[in-house]
């Protein structure tokens, strides 16, 4: 890193940011990149840094220094350390306006280090960025599906451009629960054999901020519970909500509507696939019924009301299926409490 005679950091090893008036030098994990920053600034934003700097210091002759500043060796990737420091100085963190793979990797690094160094504001912003895609609301889920259907391929990958297993492992690594039910729901759309092989193109990320691509035993259980729940939802919807449906009070078609629902159920039972997402599937069937001229107005309205209620109850139950508290409790744990600590 330095010359024994000059004790300076070469220009090509000075990280971004590098402040000439800084009074401390942070060295990245492999000592390949140095960041000259301000001790008091880091202390103000991080309880971990504050505690670190308040520890009794060794004699001056025993303190490692560069550029006349005390050296603190950090066990962090240079790119993540750089992003964290810049986010602190610039006052900005992960942006909810971007939903690219690059933004996810940036968010992953910010979440990882803001959790490690207890920086509530940046951790909160990172969690909200993840929630912006892997939503805790049914409306957010629907918006994600709409984006997935209309967004173009990027490097032959569909939206969202990150694999849910990466997102799940990032959440587990940093003790974030609010996105886990949504992520497990989408993860359950993937065949288990493919997850165990971890050979999906979206899992082949070569980046220092990429989370693990291996599914843990804990999440294998959650995946299985969600997979079974999802299949049962589809079967119940096809057989009961559609196939066993009685005509609505005041039906105007004298029983014809019931026949339409029976035929629809029969067709759906033959055509649905193991990778079908029930929440979107219900919307598709609902729209089909609403556009069918053989179904009267009262039966259409009754079906739409029942589908709406079923989807809301389905979403409400997702955390419970995988052994987590309610959505409201998860929000209080990961977002409300974090905000109060800022």
C-alpha positions in Angstrom: 0.0 0.0 0.0 2.7 2.5 0.9 6.4 3.2 0.7 8.4 2.7 3.9 10.1 6.1 3.3 7.1 8.2 2.3 4.2 6.6 4.2 1.8 7.9 1.6 -1.0 6.2 -0.4 -0.4 6.0 -4.1 -3.0 7.9 -6.2 -4.3 4.6 -7.8 -5.0 3.2 -4.3 -6.9 6.2 -3.0 -10.6 5.3 -2.9 -13.6 7.5 -3.5 -14.1 9.5 -1.4 -10.7 10.8 -0.3 -10.7 14.1 1.6 -7.3 15.8 1.9 -8.5 17.3 5.3 -9.6 14.0 6.7 -8.0 12.8 9.9 -8.5 9.0 9.6 -7.7 6.4 6.9 -9.9 3.4 6.4 -8.3 0.4 4.7 -10.5 -2.0 2.8 -10.6 -5.8 3.4 -7.5 -6.6 1.3 -5.8 -3.3 2.0 -5.9 -2.5 -1.7 -8.0 0.7 -1.3 -7.8 3.5 1.3 -10.4 6.1 2.2 -9.4 9.3 4.0 -12.3 10.6 6.0 -13.3 12.4 9.1 -13.5 10.6 12.5 -16.1 12.9 14.0 -18.4 12.6 11.0 -18.4 8.8 11.1 -19.0 8.8 14.9 -22.0 11.0 14.5 -23.7 8.6 12.0 -22.6 5.3 13.4 -22.8 4.0 17.0 -20.2 1.3 16.1 -17.7 3.8 14.8 -18.4 6.1 17.8 -17.7 3.2 20.2 -14.6 2.2 18.2 -13.1 5.6 18.4 -13.9 6.0 22.1 -11.8 3.0 23.0 -8.5 3.8 24.8 -5.8 4.3 22.2 -2.3 2.7 22.3 0.8 4.9 22.6 1.4 7.1 19.4 4.4 5.1 18.4 2.3 1.9 18.3 -0.5 3.4 16.1 -0.4 2.5 12.4 -0.6 5.7 10.3 -0.8 6.8 6.7 -0.6 10.3 5.4 -0.3 11.5 9.0 -3.7 9.8 9.9 -4.5 6.9 12.1 -5.3 3.7 10.1 -8.4 1.7 10.8 -8.5 -1.7 9.0 -11.9 -2.6 7.7 -13.0 -6.1 6.8 -15.2 -4.9 4.0 -15.2 -5.0 0.2 -13.8 -1.8 -1.3 -16.9 -1.2 -3.5 -19.3 -1.5 -0.6 -17.2 0.6 1.7 -16.9 3.3 -0.9 -20.7 3.3 -1.5 -21.4 3.5 2.3 -19.1 6.4 2.9 -20.4 8.3 -0.1 -24.0 7.7 1.0 -23.2 9.1 4.4 -21.4 12.2 3.1 -23.9 12.9 0.3 -27.0 12.2 2.5 -28.5 9.9 -0.1 -28.9 6.1 0.0 -30.6 3.6 -2.3 -33.1 5.2 -4.7 -36.6 3.7 -5.0 -36.8 5.1 -8.6 -34.6 2.3 -10.0 -35.3 -1.4 -10.1 -32.2 -2.7 -12.0 -29.8 -5.5 -11.1 -27.1 -2.8 -10.5 -29.4 -1.0 -8.0 -30.1 -4.2 -6.1 -26.3 -4.9 -5.8 -25.8 -1.4 -4.6 -28.7 -1.7 -2.1 -27.3 -5.1 -0.9 -23.9 -3.5 0.0 -25.5 -0.5 1.7 -27.8 -2.8 3.7 -25.0 -5.1 4.7 -22.7 -2.4 6.0 -25.4 -0.1 7.5 -26.5 -3.2 9.5 -23.0 -4.1 10.5 -22.1 -0.5 11.6 -25.6 0.3 12.9 -26.5 3.2 10.7 -30.3 3.3 11.0 -31.1 5.8 8.3 -29.3 4.0 5.5 -30.5 0.6 6.7 -34.1 1.9 6.6 -33.6 3.3 3.1 -32.1 0.0 1.9 -35.1 -2.0 3.3 -37.6 0.4 1.7 -35.8 0.0 -1.6 -36.2 -3.8 -1.3 -39.8 -3.4 -0.3 -40.4 -1.3 -3.3 -40.0 -4.4 -5.4 -40.7 -7.3 -3.0 -43.7 -5.6 -1.5 -45.5 -6.1 1.8 -48.8 -5.1 0.1 -51.1 -6.8 -2.4 -51.1 -3.6 -4.5 -47.3 -3.6 -4.6 -47.4 -7.3 -5.6 -49.8 -6.4 -8.5 -47.6 -3.6 -9.6 -44.6 -5.9 -9.7 -46.4 -8.4 -11.8 -47.5 -5.6 -14.2 -43.9 -4.4 -14.5 -42.7 -8.0 -15.1 -45.2 -8.4 -17.9 -44.3 -5.2 -19.7 -40.6 -4.7 -18.9 -38.1 -5.6 -21.7 -35.5 -8.3 -21.3 -32.1 -7.2 -20.0 -29.2 -9.5 -20.9 -31.9 -12.1 -21.7 -33.2 -11.9 -18.1 -36.8 -10.9 -17.2 -37.9 -8.4 -14.6 -37.2 -8.5 -11.7 -33.7 -9.0 -12.9 -32.5 -10.5 -9.6 -33.3 -14.0 -8.5 -35.6 -14.2 -5.4 -33.0 -16.6 -3.8 -30.4 -13.8 -3.8 -33.0 -11.5 -2.2 -34.0 -14.1 0.4 -30.4 -14.7 1.4 -29.7 -11.0 1.7 -32.7 -10.6 3.9 -31.6 -13.5 6.2 -28.0 -12.2 6.3 -29.2 -8.8 7.6 -32.2 -9.8 9.7 -34.8 -8.3 7.5 -38.2 -10.1 7.7 -40.7 -7.8 6.0 -39.9 -9.0 2.4 -39.5 -12.7 3.2 -43.2 -13.8 2.7 -43.3 -12.1 -0.7 -39.9 -13.4 -1.7 -40.8 -17.0 -0.7 -44.0 -16.7 -2.7 -42.1 -15.9 -5.8 -39.4 -18.4 -5.0 -42.0 -21.2 -4.8 -42.6 -20.6 -8.5 -39.2 -22.2 -9.2 -38.7 -26.0 -9.4 -36.9 -27.3 -6.3 -34.4 -29.2 -8.4 -33.3 -26.0 -10.1 -32.9 -24.2 -6.8 -30.7 -27.0 -5.5 -28.5 -26.9 -8.6 -28.3 -23.1 -8.3 -27.7 -22.9 -12.1 -30.3 -20.4 -13.1 -28.8 -17.6 -15.2 -29.9 -15.0 -12.6 -27.9 -16.9 -9.9 -24.6 -16.5 -11.8 -23.7 -13.1 -10.5 -20.0 -12.3 -10.4 -20.0 -9.3 -8.1 -18.7 -8.8 -4.5 -22.1 -7.7 -3.3 -23.9 -10.7 -4.6 -25.6 -12.7 -1.8 -25.4 -16.5 -1.6 -27.1 -18.6 -4.3 -27.6 -21.6 -2.0 -30.9 -22.3 -0.2 -30.6 -22.9 3.5 -32.4 -25.7 5.4 -34.6 -23.1 7.1 -35.7 -21.6 3.8 -36.1 -25.0 2.2 -38.8 -25.6 4.7 -40.4 -22.2 4.0 -40.2 -22.8 0.3 -41.9 -26.2 0.7 -44.7 -24.7 2.8 -45.3 -21.9 0.4 -45.2 -24.2 -2.6 -47.8 -26.5 -1.1 -49.9 -23.5 0.0 -49.8 -22.0 -3.5 -50.9 -25.3 -5.2 -53.7 -25.7 -2.8 -54.9 -22.1 -3.4 -55.1 -22.8 -7.1 -57.0 -26.1 -6.7 -59.5 -24.5 -4.3 -60.0 -21.5 -6.6 -60.6 -23.7 -9.6 -62.8 -26.3 -7.9 -64.7 -24.2 -5.4 -64.7 -20.5 -6.3 -65.3 -21.4 -10.0 -66.7 -24.9 -10.3 -69.0 -25.1 -7.3 -70.3 -21.6 -7.8 -74.1 -21.0 -7.6 -75.8 -18.3 -9.6 -76.0 -14.9 -7.8 -79.3 -13.8 -6.3 -81.2 -12.0 -9.1 -79.3 -13.9 -11.9 -80.6 -12.7 -15.3 -79.5 -15.7 -17.3 -81.7 -18.4 -15.8 -78.8 -20.8 -14.9 -76.6 -20.1 -17.9 -74.1 -18.3 -15.7 -73.6 -21.4 -13.6 -72.8 -23.5 -16.7 -70.2 -20.9 -17.7 -68.5 -21.2 -14.3 -68.5 -25.0 -14.6 -67.0 -25.0 -18.0 -64.4 -22.5 -16.9 -63.5 -24.7 -13.9 -63.2 -27.7 -16.2 -60.9 -25.9 -18.6 -58.7 -24.4 -15.8 -58.3 -27.8 -14.1 -56.7 -29.1 -17.3 -54.5 -26.0 -18.2 -53.0 -24.6 -15.0 -49.3 -25.3 -14.4 -47.2 -25.9 -11.4 -45.5 -22.5 -11.9 -48.8 -20.6 -11.8 -49.0 -17.7 -9.4 -52.5 -17.9 -7.9 -52.8 -14.2 -7.1 -52.3 -13.2 -10.8 -54.2 -16.3 -11.9 -57.3 -15.1 -10.1 -57.1 -11.7 -11.7 -56.8 -13.3 -15.2 -59.9 -15.5 -14.6 -61.8 -12.6 -13.1 -61.2 -10.5 -16.2 -62.2 -13.4 -18.4 -65.5 -13.7 -16.6 -66.2 -10.0 -16.6 -65.8 -9.9 -20.4 -68.0 -13.0 -21.0 -71.3 -11.9 -22.4 -72.9 -15.2 -21.3 -72.5 -14.1 -17.6 -75.0 -11.6 -16.3 -74.3 -8.5 -14.3 -75.2 -9.8 -10.9 -73.1 -12.9 -11.3 -70.1 -10.9 -12.6 -70.3 -8.5 -9.7 -70.6 -11.4 -7.2 -67.6 -13.2 -8.7 -65.5 -10.1 -8.7 -66.3 -9.4 -5.0 -65.5 -13.0 -4.1 -62.2 -12.9 -6.0 -61.2 -9.6 -4.4 -61.9 -11.0 -1.0 -60.0 -14.2 -1.7 -57.0 -12.4 -3.0 -56.9 -10.1 0.1 -57.2 -13.0 2.5 -54.5 -14.9 0.5 -52.1 -12.0 0.8 -52.9 -11.5 4.5 -52.1 -15.2 5.2 -48.7 -15.3 3.5 -46.5 -14.5 6.6 -48.4 -17.0 8.7 -47.8 -19.8 6.2 -44.0 -19.5 6.7 -44.2 -18.9 10.5 -43.8 -15.2 10.6 -45.9 -12.5 12.3 -48.5 -10.5 10.5 -47.6 -7.9 7.8 -48.3 -5.1 10.3 -46.0 -6.6 12.9 -43.3 -7.1 10.3 -43.6 -3.5 9.2 -43.3 -2.4 12.8 -40.2 -4.5 13.3 -38.3 -3.5 10.1 -39.5 -0.1 9.2 -41.4 1.8 12.0 -38.9 0.9 14.6 -35.9 1.6 12.4 -37.4 5.0 11.5 -37.8 5.9 15.2 -34.1 5.1 15.8 -32.9 7.5 13.2 
